Amino acid sequence: SKKFMKVDVPKAEGDEEDEEKVEVIGTLPSGSKPRWVSRVVESTPESMRQAFMECNMTVLDCLGSMQSAEELLGAISTIGDLEDEKVLIGLSSVMTWTRTTPDGDEPDKPLTEDEYKRRRPHSNFKDLLALEKLVTKTKKAGLRTHVVAAGLTYGAEEDLFHPLFKSAWSCEPLSLLTCSDGSN
């Protein structure tokens, strides 16, 4: 289970780069700290609460360890209204939508996020749906909450895909290698 939090770091005087610099801090269950993580925080409620307070954005891995995610949300819930604007993003799965039936009047109409209250998860993902709801209920003055349900999540071996993902989030044109003329 990993919870990674980001906080903006002011540019150094004379820094000519236009890129916004971020510091990434987080919790790790074991193992060595990834090179892109600046600092590892203990998984105690007090340490997580302090890390949350110093960050502008918190990214919560709901798919990893649900217990760790609930602990962080519990630590956040003890904080009153926030003076500085913060964002909490829960990373989830589309499996919380898998048993949602289409609209009877318009069966070909795709599901949209406006229909989140109608969601019906696969039976193995009911706890994940409950955790998503807990993330959204954590919203309070000064804290915006979001749940992102990626269609396909990657983990541990994403090094191969990093250049493709970076091109995508940087909005750079990307030429993809195709086998044959691509008219299949």
Salt bridges, closest charged atoms under 4 A:
ASP15 OD2 - LYS21 NZ 2.72
GLU46 OE1 - ARG49 NH2 2.60
GLU54 OE2 - ARG39 NH2 2.53
GLU115 OE2 - ARG118 NH2 3.12
GLU132 OE1 - ARG119 NH1 2.09
